[in-house]
Amino acid sequence: MSEHQQFLDERDKIDYLIQKGFRIHRVNEHLNGASVDFVHPEENKTETLLIGNANARKYFSSLLIKQNQ
């Protein structure tokens, strides 16, 4: 898979969770990228995504900043 296609796939997964009402709760950076925990405040559900693409990590970082403003 090309790097750009990997970015698009990871971005789409992030956007899907955000659209469903999930919020970024925790980020754990490691050698394989970042594990991002999403929590749905009303349904008490948790989802974790492994984000390996650098551009996708920048993308969720910008969403996290907007979320916390």
C-alpha positions in Angstrom: 0.0 0.0 0.0 1.3 3.4 -0.9 2.0 5.9 1.9 -0.7 8.2 0.7 -3.2 5.4 0.6 -2.3 4.5 4.1 -2.8 8.1 5.2 -6.3 8.1 3.6 -7.3 4.9 5.2 -6.1 6.0 8.7 -7.7 9.4 8.2 -11.0 7.8 7.3 -11.0 5.6 10.4 -10.3 8.7 12.6 -13.1 10.7 10.9 -15.6 7.8 11.2 -15.1 7.7 15.0 -15.2 11.5 15.4 -18.5 11.6 13.4 -19.9 8.9 15.6 -19.3 11.2 18.6 -16.1 9.7 19.9 -13.5 12.0 21.5 -9.7 11.4 21.7 -9.0 10.4 25.2 -5.3 9.2 25.2 -2.4 9.0 22.9 0.5 6.6 23.4 3.5 7.1 21.0 5.7 4.2 20.3 8.1 2.9 17.6 5.2 1.7 15.4 3.4 5.0 15.4 0.8 6.0 17.9 -2.1 4.2 19.7 -5.0 6.5 20.0 -7.8 5.8 22.4 -11.2 7.2 21.5 -14.0 7.3 24.1 -17.7 7.9 23.4 -18.9 10.0 26.4 -22.6 8.9 26.3 -22.3 5.2 25.4 -19.2 4.5 27.5 -17.5 2.8 24.6 -13.7 2.8 23.9 -12.0 2.2 20.5 -8.3 2.1 19.9 -6.6 2.8 16.5 -3.0 2.2 15.6 -1.9 5.2 13.5 1.4 4.5 11.8 1.5 7.2 9.1 3.2 10.5 10.0 0.6 12.6 8.2 -2.2 10.8 9.9 -0.5 11.5 13.3 -0.4 15.2 12.4 -4.0 15.0 11.4 -5.2 13.5 14.8 -3.0 16.0 16.6 -4.7 18.9 15.0 -8.1 17.3 15.9 -6.9 16.9 19.5 -6.0 20.6 19.7 -9.4 21.7 18.3 -11.1 19.3 20.7 -9.4 20.8 23.7 -10.0 24.5 22.8 
